[in-house]
Amino acid sequence: MGASRNIAKNTILLTVGLYSGRLLALFLRKKMTPILGPEGIGIWTFALSVVGIMQTISNFGLGNLLTREIAKARSMTLPLFWTTLKVRWLVAAVCYAFLLGFAQVSGWDPLDRTVVLLMGLAIFVEGTGLACDAVLQAHEKVQFQSLAQVASALFYFGLGWWWLDAGYGIVGLVWANLASRIIRLMVMVPLMLRHTGPWQRQGHGGSVNMASLMRMGIPIFLATTFATIYSQIDSVMLKNMVGNEANGIYGQGRQALNILVMLPGLFGLAFFPSMARYGQKSPADAARLGERALRFILVGIVPVTLLVMFVAEPIIHWFEDSTRFDDSIKVMKIGIWGLPLHAIAVVMNRLLMTAEREKHFIVIGLVPMVANFGLNMILIPRYSYFGAAVATVISLMLSAGMHYVFLRGTPFLPHLRRALLGPLAAAGAAWGLTAGVLMLVAPSWQVGWQGLPLHLGWGPFWATSLLMLGLYPVMLWFGRIIQSEDLQLLRELKR
């Protein structure tokens, strides 16, 4: 029960920190959308995708590995942290040199090149920040990570809004983004040095050299690089095959997935230290913890996925009430179904790491990457951004399936039937019952099986939504997806 409380506490803290920034960024995006238009949003999306790939390469798969090793031996905090930084800075320098050369020969427009190269400087700052994150997570001091996220978000929002008003456009946004990352470090580093450690030059494990750490990180590095490429390459391919405007429409539609996909990631970061400790003592206990983690995350994720699909139209029109981004609505409805698939993969990924089967991550990343690239080559020329959205969901499905295949041969495989099917069945039953009741008692609302009444005002919308939210826990209890021991956990969390 203590481990479950720590997981929930850490998840909540990480979520508050990151999503406070995401909320502010949404309001900033609302301001930038009509200013930049589809063309500018396309450039922004392209820059984020290119830099995201470079960031993953420079991180060299050392994030969760650093958390795991420090959680095992806290006396090794400084040797592991410093060696990780040296590896990341070296790889970041190589990545940025490649980016400079590629920008010169690619034929990008001057604005595209300026935005990408400026944004690329973030790989040095963010690599350092992510190493600090790993240390704080290993010591279960994620509240300081969250505090730094909030400070960074406030700075980015204020500076970005100001520079948009001043007419600096997308270049001003890039500078604001870089400055906010530096602010995050300035807040987080002193807190990390004070509240974690011990910060001694050598721990009980001796020194750690770059070569040995890189050898340990190679499987995760390859896997995370492949995974990032398959999740980001669609934007790069759309820009080069169709253009910036199509990429902007796609980027606007993928916002919900890009933002919400971080929630499973945060959950995975929060429960991984406990999972690593359980795994050292009892694989059976770790598997039970994994089942509960998977069940809990899907109980929360599945209704969110349904809600986003139902309200995609007002979400897109909130950013700009025009027809320029109408196709983004369908992109969002398709792409959001990658969220539960990613949540499944995150939990199984941490179970595989606990089982020390990182060698399989290479294949797990490679297969979806190749599939996504091939699907995009076929679907983008024919279906443009709709095809890219479908390719993303299929590749995420392959990723979850590959995790299951390799976890099946270990004692860490949790019981999956209740965890996977239960939340889907409960959400489907709750929505079906909601739609059936409203067809009988409020036929004028014209509530169908495929969506909420969005054009009848707030009353019908909230009545329908609240009815489903009320029925959902009933279906969870009736289907034994949530049981008495889970309610006991909630009572513990309340205290």
C-alpha positions as a printed Julia matrix, in Angstrom:
495×3 Matrix{Float64}:
   0.0     0.0     0.0
   2.93    2.33    0.75
   4.31    1.88   -2.76
   0.92    2.62   -4.27
   0.64    5.8    -2.19
   4.08    6.94   -3.35
   3.18    6.22   -6.97
  -0.04    8.21   -6.72
   1.63   11.09   -4.85
   4.49   11.34   -7.31
   2.18   11.09  -10.3
  -0.01   13.9    -8.95
   3.0    16.13   -8.26
   4.54   15.52  -11.68
   1.19   16.07  -13.36
   0.55   19.35  -11.57
   4.0    20.61  -12.51
   3.92   19.65  -16.15
   0.27   20.29  -16.9
   0.26   23.72  -15.31
   2.76   24.54  -18.02
   0.73   22.78  -20.67
  -2.37   24.73  -19.67
  -0.56   28.03  -20.01
   0.95   26.86  -23.3
  -2.56   26.16  -24.62
  -3.58   29.77  -24.02
  -0.37   30.91  -25.66
  -1.14   28.63  -28.61
  -4.6    30.16  -28.87
  -2.91   33.53  -29.31
  -0.31   32.28  -31.8
  -2.69   30.24  -34.01
  -4.43   33.16  -35.78
  -1.13   35.07  -35.95
   0.93   32.27  -37.51
  -1.83   30.45  -39.44
  -1.43   26.91  -40.84
   1.91   27.81  -42.49
   3.49   29.1   -39.27
   2.04   26.31  -37.15
   3.52   23.9   -39.69
   7.0    25.4   -39.24
   6.6    25.26  -35.46
   5.48   21.61  -35.6
   8.37   20.72  -37.9
  10.94   22.38  -35.62
   9.58   20.6   -32.54
   9.73   17.25  -34.36
  13.3    17.67  -35.6
  14.55   18.9   -32.23
  12.59   16.16  -30.44
  14.47   13.52  -32.42
  17.81   15.21  -31.71
  16.93   15.53  -28.02
  16.21   11.82  -27.74
  19.48   10.94  -29.45
  21.48   13.22  -27.13
  19.77   11.8   -24.02
  21.29    8.43  -25.02
  18.69    6.38  -23.17
  20.12    7.34  -19.79
  17.0     8.82  -18.14
  15.31    5.78  -16.6
  18.67    4.05  -16.36
  20.02    6.89  -14.21
  16.91    6.73  -12.01
  17.25    2.97  -11.61
  20.95    3.0   -10.74
  20.66    5.85   -8.23
  17.58    4.22   -6.64
  19.72    1.1    -6.11
  22.74    3.0    -4.66
  22.17    6.62   -3.65
  25.82    7.01   -2.71
  26.53    6.9    -6.45
  24.43   10.0    -7.18
  27.29   12.32   -8.14
  29.39    9.88  -10.22
  26.34    8.71  -12.16
  24.94   12.24  -12.62
  28.22   13.79  -13.77
  29.04   10.98  -16.18
  25.52   11.19  -17.64
  25.99   14.91  -18.26
  29.3    14.37  -20.06
  27.76   11.73  -22.31
  24.77   13.91  -23.13
  26.78   17.06  -23.83
  29.13   15.16  -26.14
  26.29   13.54  -28.1
  24.38   16.86  -28.18
  27.39   18.57  -29.76
  27.56   15.89  -32.47
  23.79   16.2   -33.07
  23.91   19.97  -33.38
  26.88   19.82  -35.76
  24.88   17.42  -37.93
  21.85   19.72  -37.75
  23.95   22.68  -38.89
  25.29   20.75  -41.86
  21.9    19.34  -42.8
  20.29   22.79  -42.65
  22.87   24.12  -45.1
  22.27   21.44  -47.74
  18.54   20.81  -47.23
  17.19   23.79  -49.12
  14.95   24.91  -46.25
  13.52   28.4   -46.4
  15.44   30.95  -44.27
  12.67   31.13  -41.66
  12.49   27.34  -41.35
  16.26   27.15  -40.95
  16.4    29.94  -38.35
  13.63   28.43  -36.22
  15.07   24.9   -36.3
  18.65   25.97  -35.51
  17.59   28.23  -32.66
  15.3    25.58  -31.22
  18.12   23.06  -31.57
  20.11   24.84  -28.86
  17.55   23.44  -26.41
  19.1    19.98  -26.65
  22.01   21.1   -24.44
  19.82   22.76  -21.8
  17.1    20.13  -21.79
  19.58   17.24  -21.59
  20.92   18.77  -18.37
  17.41   19.33  -17.02
  16.36   15.75  -17.73
  19.4    14.45  -15.84
  18.3    16.54  -12.85
  14.79   15.12  -13.24
  16.17   11.57  -13.07
  18.06   12.32   -9.85
  14.99   13.84   -8.2
  12.83   10.9    -9.28
  15.33    8.39   -7.89
  15.23   10.17   -4.51
  11.42   10.59   -4.81
  11.71   14.39   -4.56
   9.59   15.14   -7.59
   7.95   18.14   -5.89
  11.05   20.18   -6.77
  10.83   19.05  -10.37
   7.21   20.2   -10.42
   8.09   23.57   -8.87
  10.69   24.16  -11.58
   8.15   23.24  -14.26
   5.66   25.79  -12.91
   8.3    28.56  -12.8
   9.4    27.73  -16.35
   5.81   27.7   -17.61
   4.97   31.09  -16.11
   8.1    32.62  -17.64
   7.44   31.1   -21.07
   3.82   32.23  -21.09
   4.6    35.79  -20.05
   7.59   36.28  -22.35
   5.96   34.51  -25.31
   2.76   36.57  -25.02
   4.74   39.8   -24.75
   6.91   39.05  -27.79
   3.93   37.97  -29.89
   2.3    41.32  -29.1
   5.57   43.04  -30.01
   5.44   41.44  -33.46
   8.38   39.03  -33.14
   6.26   36.11  -34.35
   7.59   32.57  -34.34
  11.21   33.62  -33.72
  10.15   35.4   -30.53
   8.38   32.23  -29.39
  11.55   30.2   -29.94
  13.63   32.59  -27.83
  10.97   32.54  -25.1
  11.02   28.73  -25.14
  14.81   28.63  -24.75
  14.79   31.17  -21.93
  12.11   29.24  -20.02
  14.24   26.07  -20.09
  17.12   27.96  -18.52
  14.78   29.26  -15.8
  13.77   25.65  -15.04
  17.41   24.76  -14.43
  17.98   27.8   -12.25
  15.12   26.75   -9.97
  15.73   22.99   -9.97
  19.5    22.64   -9.59
  19.85   24.32   -6.15
  16.93   22.29   -4.79
  18.39   19.07   -6.2
  21.81   19.73   -4.65
  20.28   20.48   -1.28
  17.71   17.69   -0.98
  19.3    14.71   -2.75
  22.64   12.96   -2.64
  24.98   12.32   -0.92
  27.02   14.38   -3.37
  30.32   12.57   -2.86
  32.9    12.01   -5.57
  32.91    8.23   -5.17
  30.17    6.01   -3.81
  30.33    2.39   -2.72
  30.21    1.39   -6.38
  33.38    3.36   -7.19
  33.66    5.6   -10.23
  31.64    5.4   -13.42
  33.27    6.03  -16.79
  31.53    7.26  -19.91
  32.19    4.12  -21.93
  30.59    1.78  -19.38
  27.56    4.03  -18.95
  27.12    4.31  -22.71
  27.27    0.53  -23.05
  24.54    0.23  -20.45
  22.45    2.87  -22.21
  22.8     1.62  -25.79
  19.73   -0.69  -25.78
  17.48    2.0   -24.31
  19.12    4.65  -26.49
  18.33    2.71  -29.66
  14.83    1.9   -28.47
  13.95    5.47  -27.45
  15.52    6.86  -30.62
  13.49    4.5   -32.78
  10.36    5.3   -30.75
  10.87    9.06  -31.07
  11.54    8.78  -34.78
   8.33    6.83  -35.38
   6.36    9.33  -33.28
   7.89   12.44  -34.88
   8.82   11.41  -38.41
   5.26   11.91  -39.66
   5.58   15.69  -39.26
   8.93   15.72  -41.05
   7.54   13.59  -43.89
   4.36   15.69  -44.17
   6.38   18.89  -44.53
   8.61   17.43  -47.23
   5.86   15.53  -49.09
   2.89   17.92  -48.78
   4.1    21.23  -47.3
   4.07   23.43  -44.21
   0.34   24.18  -44.39
  -0.65   20.5   -44.29
   1.84   19.96  -41.49
   0.22   22.83  -39.55
  -3.23   21.24  -39.88
  -1.8    17.93  -38.72
   0.09   19.51  -35.84
  -3.04   21.29  -34.65
  -4.98   18.02  -34.7
  -2.26   16.09  -32.87
  -2.22   18.51  -29.96
  -4.49   16.4   -27.75
  -2.32   13.31  -28.18
   0.93   15.25  -27.79
  -0.24   16.82  -24.53
  -2.08   13.9   -22.95
   0.53   11.33  -23.94
   2.75   12.86  -21.28
   0.41   11.7   -18.53
   1.23    7.98  -18.96
   4.88    8.97  -19.18
   4.66   10.82  -15.87
   2.88    7.87  -14.3
   5.67    5.6   -15.5
   8.33    7.89  -14.05
   6.48    8.02  -10.75
   6.03    4.29  -10.21
   9.36    3.11  -11.64
  11.48    3.58   -8.45
   8.97    1.49   -6.47
   8.84   -1.05   -9.28
  12.64   -1.34   -9.31
  12.72   -2.03   -5.56
   9.9    -4.58   -5.77
  11.63   -6.31   -8.66
  14.77   -6.89   -6.6
  12.76   -8.65   -3.88
   9.89  -10.45   -5.62
   8.95  -10.61   -9.32
   5.45  -11.72   -8.3
   4.95   -8.57   -6.22
   6.31   -6.45   -9.07
   3.87   -8.11  -11.48
   0.97   -7.37   -9.11
   2.09   -3.75   -8.85
   2.3    -3.62  -12.64
  -1.26   -4.96  -12.99
  -2.59   -2.36  -10.59
  -0.65    0.4   -12.34
  -1.97   -0.69  -15.73
  -5.53   -0.95  -14.48
  -5.46    2.41  -12.71
  -3.97    4.28  -15.66
  -6.5     2.86  -18.14
  -9.39    3.6   -15.78
  -8.38    7.26  -16.09
  -7.21    7.3   -19.71
 -10.11    5.56  -21.49
 -12.86    8.1   -20.6
 -10.47   10.97  -21.4
  -9.91    9.43  -24.84
 -13.66    9.2   -25.46
 -14.21   12.77  -24.28
 -11.53   14.2   -26.56
 -12.96   12.31  -29.52
 -16.44   13.68  -28.79
 -15.36   17.31  -28.29
 -12.63   17.56  -30.96
 -14.64   20.14  -32.94
 -14.98   22.76  -30.17
 -11.37   22.16  -29.13
 -10.05   23.01  -32.6
 -12.42   25.96  -33.04
 -11.4    27.36  -29.64
  -7.94   28.09  -31.04
  -9.34   29.82  -34.12
 -13.02   30.11  -35.01
 -12.59   29.69  -38.75
 -12.54   26.92  -41.33
  -8.75   26.94  -41.86
  -8.21   24.11  -39.38
 -11.43   22.11  -39.89
  -9.53   19.05  -41.09
  -7.66   19.07  -37.78
 -10.89   17.88  -36.14
 -10.79   14.49  -37.86
  -7.04   14.24  -37.25
  -7.68   14.68  -33.52
 -10.5    12.11  -33.49
  -8.23    9.53  -35.08
  -5.0    10.3   -33.28
  -6.36   10.37  -29.73
  -6.81    6.57  -29.82
  -3.06    6.31  -29.6
  -3.32    7.49  -25.97
  -4.51    4.24  -24.31
  -2.12    2.24  -26.49
   0.78    4.4   -25.33
  -0.35    4.02  -21.7
  -0.2     0.23  -22.01
   3.27    0.39  -23.54
   4.57    2.7   -20.77
   3.63    0.32  -17.95
   4.99   -2.73  -19.78
   8.15   -0.8   -20.63
   8.86   -0.22  -16.94
   8.16   -3.88  -16.18
  10.68   -4.91  -18.83
  13.24   -2.54  -17.34
  12.59   -4.03  -13.92
  13.19   -7.46  -15.43
  16.46   -6.04  -16.87
  15.45   -7.0   -20.41
  16.53   -3.71  -22.0
  18.1    -5.6   -24.9
  14.59   -6.18  -26.31
  13.93   -2.43  -26.49
  15.88   -2.24  -29.74
  13.43   -4.53  -31.55
  10.48   -2.93  -29.75
  11.5     0.46  -31.13
  12.68   -0.71  -34.53
   9.58   -2.62  -35.65
   7.05    0.24  -35.07
   9.5     2.75  -36.57
   9.87    0.78  -39.79
   6.11    0.15  -39.91
   5.3     3.81  -39.32
   7.75    4.97  -41.97
   6.34    2.5   -44.49
   2.73    3.36  -43.66
   3.43    7.09  -44.01
   5.1     6.53  -47.38
   1.91    4.83  -48.56
  -0.77    6.86  -46.75
   0.52   10.46  -46.85
   0.55   10.81  -50.66
  -3.0     9.46  -50.8
  -4.65   10.69  -47.59
  -2.27   13.47  -46.41
  -2.6    14.26  -42.68
  -5.43   11.74  -42.18
  -3.12    8.97  -43.34
  -0.38   10.19  -40.98
  -2.82   10.02  -38.04
  -3.79    6.44  -38.89
  -0.14    5.44  -39.23
   0.59    6.86  -35.77
  -2.17    4.84  -34.09
  -1.11    1.61  -35.84
   2.53    2.09  -34.85
   1.54    2.69  -31.2
  -0.5    -0.51  -31.31
   2.55   -2.38  -32.6
   4.68   -0.9   -29.8
   2.28   -2.14  -27.09
   2.13   -5.55  -28.74
   5.92   -5.87  -28.94
   6.24   -5.06  -25.23
   3.79   -7.84  -24.43
   5.64  -10.36  -26.61
   8.93   -9.85  -24.78
   7.4    -9.53  -21.31
   5.58  -12.85  -21.75
   8.75  -14.83  -21.17
   9.46  -13.25  -17.76
   7.93  -13.67  -14.28
   7.0    -9.97  -14.38
   4.05  -10.34  -16.77
   0.9    -9.13  -14.93
  -2.6   -10.49  -15.41
  -3.91   -8.42  -18.3
  -7.55   -9.35  -18.92
  -9.1    -7.23  -16.19
  -6.57   -4.4   -16.59
  -6.95   -4.08  -20.38
 -10.54   -5.03  -21.12
 -12.19   -3.87  -17.91
 -11.88   -0.07  -18.36
 -12.85   -0.31  -22.05
 -15.92   -2.39  -21.24
 -16.93   -0.12  -18.35
 -16.58    3.05  -20.43
 -18.48    1.51  -23.32
 -21.28    0.32  -21.05
 -21.5     3.72  -19.33
 -21.71    5.58  -22.63
 -24.17    3.12  -24.14
 -26.44    3.38  -21.11
 -26.15    7.19  -21.14
 -27.09    7.41  -24.82
 -29.96    4.95  -24.36
 -31.43    6.83  -21.4
 -31.24   10.2   -23.16
 -32.81    8.83  -26.31
 -35.81    7.94  -24.15
 -36.07   10.92  -21.77
 -34.7    13.72  -24.01
 -35.21   12.71  -27.66
 -35.04   16.36  -28.77
 -31.36   16.44  -27.82
 -30.69   13.88  -30.57
 -27.92   12.21  -28.59
 -26.47    9.46  -30.76
 -23.96    6.72  -30.13
 -21.15    8.71  -31.72
 -21.01   11.94  -29.77
 -22.22   14.46  -27.2
 -24.85   17.15  -27.9
 -22.38   19.94  -28.71
 -24.67   22.45  -30.42
 -27.54   22.69  -27.91
 -25.83   24.75  -25.23
 -24.06   23.95  -21.98
 -27.09   22.37  -20.28
 -27.45   19.28  -22.51
 -23.68   18.95  -22.79
 -23.07   18.91  -19.04
 -26.12   16.76  -18.32
 -24.91   14.11  -20.76
 -21.31   14.27  -19.58
 -22.17   14.11  -15.88
 -24.58   11.23  -16.42
 -21.85    9.21  -18.09
 -19.29   10.16  -15.43
 -21.75    9.04  -12.77
 -22.41    5.71  -14.47
 -18.74    4.99  -15.18
 -17.66    4.17  -11.57
 -20.82    2.08  -11.19
 -19.8     0.03  -14.21
 -16.23   -0.22  -12.84
 -17.57   -1.59   -9.55
 -20.13   -3.86  -11.19
 -17.46   -5.32  -13.48
 -15.04   -5.76  -10.52
 -12.45   -3.54  -12.19
 -12.29   -1.45   -9.03
 -12.67   -3.38   -5.78
 -12.64   -2.79   -2.04
  -8.83   -2.81   -1.73
  -8.69   -0.04   -4.33
 -11.13    2.04   -2.3
  -8.93    1.42    0.74
  -6.03    2.87   -1.26
  -8.08    5.98   -1.99
  -8.83    6.39    1.71
  -5.11    6.07    2.47
  -4.35    8.73   -0.13
  -6.92   11.06    1.41
  -5.11   10.85    4.75
